[in-house]
Amino acid sequence: MAKAQVTTFRRYPLKEGQQIRILDGPRGGDWLVIGVDERKMRLRCPVSGREVEWDRFCTLDAVLEMQEWPLPRDK
């Protein structure tokens, strides 16, 4: 059997209170995790206060120390 290159993904174990930044896609931006269960995550935009509930989809890209969070909208 020939070897194959396989890319794997795992859901990140989000916790309430985490500050996250989604880097791309229509959900991109800074968010505060306000709720999480096995299937759903609830997020709040720290700038507008908008709250959303989405299926969990995040995978870990990096954990960074940030001087500025959230980023101003013009960045």
Helices and strands as residue ranges (DSSP letters): E 19-22, E 29-36, E 40-44, E 51-55
